[in-house]
Amino acid sequence: MKRQQAERRGRQGEARAAAWLRLKGWSILDKRVKTPVGEVDLVAKRGRLVAFVEVKWRKRKEDLDLAIDEYRLRRVAAAAESVAHNYARDGEDLRVDVILLAPGCFPRHITNAWQP
């Protein structure tokens, strides 16, 4: 039952992050893109920039600082690299972003979170 609840909360967090990005002028190109090397929660575009977004939801704001680490970012970056050709045209910029969510606080958007 805990796994199902976590899955439901994760989907809700992704929906909230997508809505927040739309309010900021982004278009959502795709959700939950699965690849052999990892998953991208959201693919968003604004202007000539395509962002592959990892979304993390935590019950407590204090837990957000530990929600993302190098291992998770590396997996998202690998997944993004494997599918980038499906979303970006020549000359468009790509980046990996993170959106951290918790009840009672605004989303924290970390831009260009992965820089190898």
MODELLER restraints for C-alpha pairs under 7 A, 6 or more apart:
rsr = mdl.restraints
at = mdl.atoms
rsr.add(forms.Gaussian(group=physical.xy_distance, feature=features.Distance(at['CA:10:A'], at['CA:57:A']), mean=6.39, stdev=0.5))
rsr.add(forms.Gaussian(group=physical.xy_distance, feature=features.Distance(at['CA:13:A'], at['CA:55:A']), mean=7.00, stdev=0.5))
rsr.add(forms.Gaussian(group=physical.xy_distance, feature=features.Distance(at['CA:13:A'], at['CA:57:A']), mean=5.71, stdev=0.5))
rsr.add(forms.Gaussian(group=physical.xy_distance, feature=features.Distance(at['CA:13:A'], at['CA:101:A']), mean=6.88, stdev=0.5))
rsr.add(forms.Gaussian(group=physical.xy_distance, feature=features.Distance(at['CA:14:A'], at['CA:41:A']), mean=6.92, stdev=0.5))
rsr.add(forms.Gaussian(group=physical.xy_distance, feature=features.Distance(at['CA:14:A'], at['CA:55:A']), mean=6.06, stdev=0.5))
rsr.add(forms.Gaussian(group=physical.xy_distance, feature=features.Distance(at['CA:17:A'], at['CA:99:A']), mean=6.80, stdev=0.5))
rsr.add(forms.Gaussian(group=physical.xy_distance, feature=features.Distance(at['CA:18:A'], at['CA:28:A']), mean=6.75, stdev=0.5))
rsr.add(forms.Gaussian(group=physical.xy_distance, feature=features.Distance(at['CA:25:A'], at['CA:46:A']), mean=6.56, stdev=0.5))
rsr.add(forms.Gaussian(group=physical.xy_distance, feature=features.Distance(at['CA:26:A'], at['CA:44:A']), mean=6.10, stdev=0.5))
rsr.add(forms.Gaussian(group=physical.xy_distance, feature=features.Distance(at['CA:26:A'], at['CA:45:A']), mean=5.43, stdev=0.5))
rsr.add(forms.Gaussian(group=physical.xy_distance, feature=features.Distance(at['CA:26:A'], at['CA:46:A']), mean=4.76, stdev=0.5))
rsr.add(forms.Gaussian(group=physical.xy_distance, feature=features.Distance(at['CA:27:A'], at['CA:44:A']), mean=5.48, stdev=0.5))
rsr.add(forms.Gaussian(group=physical.xy_distance, feature=features.Distance(at['CA:27:A'], at['CA:45:A']), mean=5.18, stdev=0.5))
rsr.add(forms.Gaussian(group=physical.xy_distance, feature=features.Distance(at['CA:27:A'], at['CA:46:A']), mean=6.33, stdev=0.5))
rsr.add(forms.Gaussian(group=physical.xy_distance, feature=features.Distance(at['CA:28:A'], at['CA:43:A']), mean=5.98, stdev=0.5))
rsr.add(forms.Gaussian(group=physical.xy_distance, feature=features.Distance(at['CA:28:A'], at['CA:44:A']), mean=4.43, stdev=0.5))
rsr.add(forms.Gaussian(group=physical.xy_distance, feature=features.Distance(at['CA:28:A'], at['CA:45:A']), mean=6.47, stdev=0.5))
rsr.add(forms.Gaussian(group=physical.xy_distance, feature=features.Distance(at['CA:29:A'], at['CA:43:A']), mean=5.35, stdev=0.5))
rsr.add(forms.Gaussian(group=physical.xy_distance, feature=features.Distance(at['CA:29:A'], at['CA:44:A']), mean=5.41, stdev=0.5))
rsr.add(forms.Gaussian(group=physical.xy_distance, feature=features.Distance(at['CA:29:A'], at['CA:45:A']), mean=6.86, stdev=0.5))
rsr.add(forms.Gaussian(group=physical.xy_distance, feature=features.Distance(at['CA:30:A'], at['CA:42:A']), mean=5.82, stdev=0.5))
rsr.add(forms.Gaussian(group=physical.xy_distance, feature=features.Distance(at['CA:30:A'], at['CA:43:A']), mean=5.06, stdev=0.5))
rsr.add(forms.Gaussian(group=physical.xy_distance, feature=features.Distance(at['CA:31:A'], at['CA:41:A']), mean=5.53, stdev=0.5))
rsr.add(forms.Gaussian(group=physical.xy_distance, feature=features.Distance(at['CA:31:A'], at['CA:42:A']), mean=4.55, stdev=0.5))
rsr.add(forms.Gaussian(group=physical.xy_distance, feature=features.Distance(at['CA:31:A'], at['CA:43:A']), mean=6.34, stdev=0.5))
rsr.add(forms.Gaussian(group=physical.xy_distance, feature=features.Distance(at['CA:32:A'], at['CA:39:A']), mean=6.46, stdev=0.5))
rsr.add(forms.Gaussian(group=physical.xy_distance, feature=features.Distance(at['CA:32:A'], at['CA:40:A']), mean=5.58, stdev=0.5))
rsr.add(forms.Gaussian(group=physical.xy_distance, feature=features.Distance(at['CA:32:A'], at['CA:41:A']), mean=4.44, stdev=0.5))
rsr.add(forms.Gaussian(group=physical.xy_distance, feature=features.Distance(at['CA:32:A'], at['CA:42:A']), mean=6.13, stdev=0.5))
rsr.add(forms.Gaussian(group=physical.xy_distance, feature=features.Distance(at['CA:33:A'], at['CA:39:A']), mean=5.50, stdev=0.5))
rsr.add(forms.Gaussian(group=physical.xy_distance, feature=features.Distance(at['CA:33:A'], at['CA:40:A']), mean=5.05, stdev=0.5))
rsr.add(forms.Gaussian(group=physical.xy_distance, feature=features.Distance(at['CA:33:A'], at['CA:41:A']), mean=6.42, stdev=0.5))
rsr.add(forms.Gaussian(group=physical.xy_distance, feature=features.Distance(at['CA:34:A'], at['CA:40:A']), mean=6.60, stdev=0.5))
rsr.add(forms.Gaussian(group=physical.xy_distance, feature=features.Distance(at['CA:35:A'], at['CA:79:A']), mean=5.91, stdev=0.5))
rsr.add(forms.Gaussian(group=physical.xy_distance, feature=features.Distance(at['CA:37:A'], at['CA:75:A']), mean=6.58, stdev=0.5))
rsr.add(forms.Gaussian(group=physical.xy_distance, feature=features.Distance(at['CA:37:A'], at['CA:78:A']), mean=6.33, stdev=0.5))
rsr.add(forms.Gaussian(group=physical.xy_distance, feature=features.Distance(at['CA:37:A'], at['CA:79:A']), mean=5.55, stdev=0.5))
rsr.add(forms.Gaussian(group=physical.xy_distance, feature=features.Distance(at['CA:38:A'], at['CA:75:A']), mean=5.37, stdev=0.5))
rsr.add(forms.Gaussian(group=physical.xy_distance, feature=features.Distance(at['CA:38:A'], at['CA:76:A']), mean=6.06, stdev=0.5))
rsr.add(forms.Gaussian(group=physical.xy_distance, feature=features.Distance(at['CA:38:A'], at['CA:78:A']), mean=6.95, stdev=0.5))
rsr.add(forms.Gaussian(group=physical.xy_distance, feature=features.Distance(at['CA:38:A'], at['CA:79:A']), mean=5.00, stdev=0.5))
rsr.add(forms.Gaussian(group=physical.xy_distance, feature=features.Distance(at['CA:39:A'], at['CA:76:A']), mean=6.14, stdev=0.5))
rsr.add(forms.Gaussian(group=physical.xy_distance, feature=features.Distance(at['CA:39:A'], at['CA:79:A']), mean=5.85, stdev=0.5))
rsr.add(forms.Gaussian(group=physical.xy_distance, feature=features.Distance(at['CA:40:A'], at['CA:52:A']), mean=6.32, stdev=0.5))
rsr.add(forms.Gaussian(group=physical.xy_distance, feature=features.Distance(at['CA:40:A'], at['CA:53:A']), mean=6.41, stdev=0.5))
rsr.add(forms.Gaussian(group=physical.xy_distance, feature=features.Distance(at['CA:40:A'], at['CA:54:A']), mean=6.21, stdev=0.5))
rsr.add(forms.Gaussian(group=physical.xy_distance, feature=features.Distance(at['CA:40:A'], at['CA:76:A']), mean=5.83, stdev=0.5))
rsr.add(forms.Gaussian(group=physical.xy_distance, feature=features.Distance(at['CA:40:A'], at['CA:79:A']), mean=6.47, stdev=0.5))
rsr.add(forms.Gaussian(group=physical.xy_distance, feature=features.Distance(at['CA:40:A'], at['CA:80:A']), mean=6.68, stdev=0.5))
rsr.add(forms.Gaussian(group=physical.xy_distance, feature=features.Distance(at['CA:41:A'], at['CA:53:A']), mean=5.90, stdev=0.5))
rsr.add(forms.Gaussian(group=physical.xy_distance, feature=features.Distance(at['CA:41:A'], at['CA:54:A']), mean=5.32, stdev=0.5))
rsr.add(forms.Gaussian(group=physical.xy_distance, feature=features.Distance(at['CA:41:A'], at['CA:55:A']), mean=6.28, stdev=0.5))
rsr.add(forms.Gaussian(group=physical.xy_distance, feature=features.Distance(at['CA:42:A'], at['CA:52:A']), mean=5.98, stdev=0.5))
rsr.add(forms.Gaussian(group=physical.xy_distance, feature=features.Distance(at['CA:42:A'], at['CA:53:A']), mean=4.97, stdev=0.5))
rsr.add(forms.Gaussian(group=physical.xy_distance, feature=features.Distance(at['CA:42:A'], at['CA:54:A']), mean=6.78, stdev=0.5))
rsr.add(forms.Gaussian(group=physical.xy_distance, feature=features.Distance(at['CA:43:A'], at['CA:51:A']), mean=5.79, stdev=0.5))
rsr.add(forms.Gaussian(group=physical.xy_distance, feature=features.Distance(at['CA:43:A'], at['CA:52:A']), mean=4.72, stdev=0.5))
rsr.add(forms.Gaussian(group=physical.xy_distance, feature=features.Distance(at['CA:43:A'], at['CA:53:A']), mean=6.06, stdev=0.5))
rsr.add(forms.Gaussian(group=physical.xy_distance, feature=features.Distance(at['CA:44:A'], at['CA:50:A']), mean=5.74, stdev=0.5))
rsr.add(forms.Gaussian(group=physical.xy_distance, feature=features.Distance(at['CA:44:A'], at['CA:51:A']), mean=5.18, stdev=0.5))
rsr.add(forms.Gaussian(group=physical.xy_distance, feature=features.Distance(at['CA:44:A'], at['CA:52:A']), mean=6.53, stdev=0.5))
rsr.add(forms.Gaussian(group=physical.xy_distance, feature=features.Distance(at['CA:45:A'], at['CA:51:A']), mean=6.16, stdev=0.5))
rsr.add(forms.Gaussian(group=physical.xy_distance, feature=features.Distance(at['CA:48:A'], at['CA:92:A']), mean=4.93, stdev=0.5))
rsr.add(forms.Gaussian(group=physical.xy_distance, feature=features.Distance(at['CA:48:A'], at['CA:93:A']), mean=6.25, stdev=0.5))
rsr.add(forms.Gaussian(group=physical.xy_distance, feature=features.Distance(at['CA:49:A'], at['CA:92:A']), mean=5.72, stdev=0.5))
rsr.add(forms.Gaussian(group=physical.xy_distance, feature=features.Distance(at['CA:49:A'], at['CA:93:A']), mean=4.76, stdev=0.5))
rsr.add(forms.Gaussian(group=physical.xy_distance, feature=features.Distance(at['CA:49:A'], at['CA:94:A']), mean=5.92, stdev=0.5))
rsr.add(forms.Gaussian(group=physical.xy_distance, feature=features.Distance(at['CA:50:A'], at['CA:88:A']), mean=6.53, stdev=0.5))
rsr.add(forms.Gaussian(group=physical.xy_distance, feature=features.Distance(at['CA:50:A'], at['CA:93:A']), mean=6.18, stdev=0.5))
rsr.add(forms.Gaussian(group=physical.xy_distance, feature=features.Distance(at['CA:50:A'], at['CA:94:A']), mean=4.98, stdev=0.5))
rsr.add(forms.Gaussian(group=physical.xy_distance, feature=features.Distance(at['CA:50:A'], at['CA:95:A']), mean=6.60, stdev=0.5))
rsr.add(forms.Gaussian(group=physical.xy_distance, feature=features.Distance(at['CA:51:A'], at['CA:94:A']), mean=5.86, stdev=0.5))
rsr.add(forms.Gaussian(group=physical.xy_distance, feature=features.Distance(at['CA:51:A'], at['CA:95:A']), mean=5.02, stdev=0.5))
rsr.add(forms.Gaussian(group=physical.xy_distance, feature=features.Distance(at['CA:51:A'], at['CA:96:A']), mean=5.57, stdev=0.5))
rsr.add(forms.Gaussian(group=physical.xy_distance, feature=features.Distance(at['CA:51:A'], at['CA:97:A']), mean=6.25, stdev=0.5))
rsr.add(forms.Gaussian(group=physical.xy_distance, feature=features.Distance(at['CA:52:A'], at['CA:80:A']), mean=6.19, stdev=0.5))
rsr.add(forms.Gaussian(group=physical.xy_distance, feature=features.Distance(at['CA:52:A'], at['CA:95:A']), mean=6.32, stdev=0.5))
rsr.add(forms.Gaussian(group=physical.xy_distance, feature=features.Distance(at['CA:52:A'], at['CA:96:A']), mean=4.82, stdev=0.5))
rsr.add(forms.Gaussian(group=physical.xy_distance, feature=features.Distance(at['CA:52:A'], at['CA:97:A']), mean=6.09, stdev=0.5))
rsr.add(forms.Gaussian(group=physical.xy_distance, feature=features.Distance(at['CA:53:A'], at['CA:96:A']), mean=5.84, stdev=0.5))
rsr.add(forms.Gaussian(group=physical.xy_distance, feature=features.Distance(at['CA:53:A'], at['CA:97:A']), mean=4.72, stdev=0.5))
rsr.add(forms.Gaussian(group=physical.xy_distance, feature=features.Distance(at['CA:53:A'], at['CA:98:A']), mean=5.37, stdev=0.5))
rsr.add(forms.Gaussian(group=physical.xy_distance, feature=features.Distance(at['CA:54:A'], at['CA:76:A']), mean=7.00, stdev=0.5))
rsr.add(forms.Gaussian(group=physical.xy_distance, feature=features.Distance(at['CA:54:A'], at['CA:97:A']), mean=6.34, stdev=0.5))
rsr.add(forms.Gaussian(group=physical.xy_distance, feature=features.Distance(at['CA:54:A'], at['CA:98:A']), mean=4.74, stdev=0.5))
rsr.add(forms.Gaussian(group=physical.xy_distance, feature=features.Distance(at['CA:54:A'], at['CA:99:A']), mean=6.34, stdev=0.5))
rsr.add(forms.Gaussian(group=physical.xy_distance, feature=features.Distance(at['CA:55:A'], at['CA:98:A']), mean=5.80, stdev=0.5))
rsr.add(forms.Gaussian(group=physical.xy_distance, feature=features.Distance(at['CA:55:A'], at['CA:99:A']), mean=4.88, stdev=0.5))
rsr.add(forms.Gaussian(group=physical.xy_distance, feature=features.Distance(at['CA:55:A'], at['CA:100:A']), mean=6.03, stdev=0.5))
rsr.add(forms.Gaussian(group=physical.xy_distance, feature=features.Distance(at['CA:56:A'], at['CA:67:A']), mean=6.40, stdev=0.5))
rsr.add(forms.Gaussian(group=physical.xy_distance, feature=features.Distance(at['CA:56:A'], at['CA:99:A']), mean=6.35, stdev=0.5))
rsr.add(forms.Gaussian(group=physical.xy_distance, feature=features.Distance(at['CA:56:A'], at['CA:100:A']), mean=4.95, stdev=0.5))
rsr.add(forms.Gaussian(group=physical.xy_distance, feature=features.Distance(at['CA:56:A'], at['CA:101:A']), mean=6.12, stdev=0.5))
rsr.add(forms.Gaussian(group=physical.xy_distance, feature=features.Distance(at['CA:57:A'], at['CA:100:A']), mean=6.09, stdev=0.5))
rsr.add(forms.Gaussian(group=physical.xy_distance, feature=features.Distance(at['CA:57:A'], at['CA:101:A']), mean=4.73, stdev=0.5))
rsr.add(forms.Gaussian(group=physical.xy_distance, feature=features.Distance(at['CA:57:A'], at['CA:102:A']), mean=5.77, stdev=0.5))
rsr.add(forms.Gaussian(group=physical.xy_distance, feature=features.Distance(at['CA:58:A'], at['CA:64:A']), mean=6.30, stdev=0.5))
rsr.add(forms.Gaussian(group=physical.xy_distance, feature=features.Distance(at['CA:58:A'], at['CA:101:A']), mean=6.37, stdev=0.5))
rsr.add(forms.Gaussian(group=physical.xy_distance, feature=features.Distance(at['CA:58:A'], at['CA:102:A']), mean=5.14, stdev=0.5))
rsr.add(forms.Gaussian(group=physical.xy_distance, feature=features.Distance(at['CA:59:A'], at['CA:102:A']), mean=5.69, stdev=0.5))
rsr.add(forms.Gaussian(group=physical.xy_distance, feature=features.Distance(at['CA:59:A'], at['CA:103:A']), mean=6.54, stdev=0.5))
rsr.add(forms.Gaussian(group=physical.xy_distance, feature=features.Distance(at['CA:60:A'], at['CA:102:A']), mean=5.80, stdev=0.5))
rsr.add(forms.Gaussian(group=physical.xy_distance, feature=features.Distance(at['CA:60:A'], at['CA:103:A']), mean=6.85, stdev=0.5))
rsr.add(forms.Gaussian(group=physical.xy_distance, feature=features.Distance(at['CA:61:A'], at['CA:102:A']), mean=5.25, stdev=0.5))
rsr.add(forms.Gaussian(group=physical.xy_distance, feature=features.Distance(at['CA:64:A'], at['CA:100:A']), mean=6.38, stdev=0.5))
rsr.add(forms.Gaussian(group=physical.xy_distance, feature=features.Distance(at['CA:73:A'], at['CA:114:A']), mean=6.28, stdev=0.5))
rsr.add(forms.Gaussian(group=physical.xy_distance, feature=features.Distance(at['CA:77:A'], at['CA:96:A']), mean=6.49, stdev=0.5))
rsr.add(forms.Gaussian(group=physical.xy_distance, feature=features.Distance(at['CA:95:A'], at['CA:112:A']), mean=5.37, stdev=0.5))
rsr.add(forms.Gaussian(group=physical.xy_distance, feature=features.Distance(at['CA:96:A'], at['CA:112:A']), mean=5.21, stdev=0.5))
rsr.add(forms.Gaussian(group=physical.xy_distance, feature=features.Distance(at['CA:96:A'], at['CA:113:A']), mean=5.74, stdev=0.5))
rsr.add(forms.Gaussian(group=physical.xy_distance, feature=features.Distance(at['CA:96:A'], at['CA:114:A']), mean=5.72, stdev=0.5))
rsr.add(forms.Gaussian(group=physical.xy_distance, feature=features.Distance(at['CA:97:A'], at['CA:110:A']), mean=5.63, stdev=0.5))
rsr.add(forms.Gaussian(group=physical.xy_distance, feature=features.Distance(at['CA:97:A'], at['CA:111:A']), mean=4.69, stdev=0.5))
rsr.add(forms.Gaussian(group=physical.xy_distance, feature=features.Distance(at['CA:97:A'], at['CA:112:A']), mean=5.15, stdev=0.5))
rsr.add(forms.Gaussian(group=physical.xy_distance, feature=features.Distance(at['CA:97:A'], at['CA:113:A']), mean=5.20, stdev=0.5))
rsr.add(forms.Gaussian(group=physical.xy_distance, feature=features.Distance(at['CA:98:A'], at['CA:109:A']), mean=5.87, stdev=0.5))
rsr.add(forms.Gaussian(group=physical.xy_distance, feature=features.Distance(at['CA:98:A'], at['CA:110:A']), mean=5.05, stdev=0.5))
rsr.add(forms.Gaussian(group=physical.xy_distance, feature=features.Distance(at['CA:98:A'], at['CA:111:A']), mean=6.64, stdev=0.5))
rsr.add(forms.Gaussian(group=physical.xy_distance, feature=features.Distance(at['CA:98:A'], at['CA:113:A']), mean=6.45, stdev=0.5))
rsr.add(forms.Gaussian(group=physical.xy_distance, feature=features.Distance(at['CA:99:A'], at['CA:107:A']), mean=6.37, stdev=0.5))
rsr.add(forms.Gaussian(group=physical.xy_distance, feature=features.Distance(at['CA:99:A'], at['CA:108:A']), mean=5.51, stdev=0.5))
rsr.add(forms.Gaussian(group=physical.xy_distance, feature=features.Distance(at['CA:99:A'], at['CA:109:A']), mean=4.55, stdev=0.5))
rsr.add(forms.Gaussian(group=physical.xy_distance, feature=features.Distance(at['CA:99:A'], at['CA:110:A']), mean=6.20, stdev=0.5))
rsr.add(forms.Gaussian(group=physical.xy_distance, feature=features.Distance(at['CA:100:A'], at['CA:107:A']), mean=5.73, stdev=0.5))
rsr.add(forms.Gaussian(group=physical.xy_distance, feature=features.Distance(at['CA:100:A'], at['CA:108:A']), mean=5.04, stdev=0.5))
rsr.add(forms.Gaussian(group=physical.xy_distance, feature=features.Distance(at['CA:100:A'], at['CA:109:A']), mean=6.58, stdev=0.5))
rsr.add(forms.Gaussian(group=physical.xy_distance, feature=features.Distance(at['CA:101:A'], at['CA:107:A']), mean=5.08, stdev=0.5))
rsr.add(forms.Gaussian(group=physical.xy_distance, feature=features.Distance(at['CA:101:A'], at['CA:108:A']), mean=6.68, stdev=0.5))
